[in-house]
Amino acid sequence: MSDKKQNGFKSPDLSKLQLVVIDDKTRIYVDIKEDPEEAKKNYLERLENRKP
C-alpha cells in the first residue's frame, strides 16, 4: 500500500506581519519592516495591470 504524504505547508506567523487595509473587503499582510503605504501602492498597481 502507498503511504499518505504529509502536507509540508506552514501558515505564516501573523504576529510577525502587519495588516494593511486596502479597502473595506481587502486586507493584506506584509512584513513588519515593509512600508504599508508602499505595499498598498504595489498591490493596487498589480491589480490595475491584471485587468484588461
N, C-alpha and C positions, 0 to 999 in steps of 0.2 A: 504494500500500500504506500501511497505517497504521503509525505508529511506536510502538514499545513504550514505555510510560511508566515512568519511574524511580520507585522507591519512595522517598518523602521522609521515612520514619520513621527516627529515630536512636535507638539504645538509650541509656538513661541511663548516666551515668558512675558506676559503683558506688564509686569511690574518694571521691566527694563525698557518699555516702549512708552511713547507719549501719544495721546489721542489728538488727531487733527480733524476738526469738523469741516466738511466740505459744504454740505447743505443739510436740510432737515433730515434727509434719508441716508446720506452718505457720510461715513466716518472711516478714516484710515489710521493706521498706527505706524509711526516712524520711530527710528532710534532716538534716544534722548539727546544725543549730540547733534542731530539734524535740526535745521531751521524749519519750524512748522509752516511759515508763510511760503518758503521755497518749495516745500513738499506739496502744498496745496496748489501752487502755480504749476508745478510739473505734472501733477495729476490732471488738472484741467487742460493742459496742453496736449497730453496723451489722449484725452477724451475727444478733443476737437479734431485731432489728426485721424482718429479712428472713424468718425462719422463721415459719410460721403457727402 
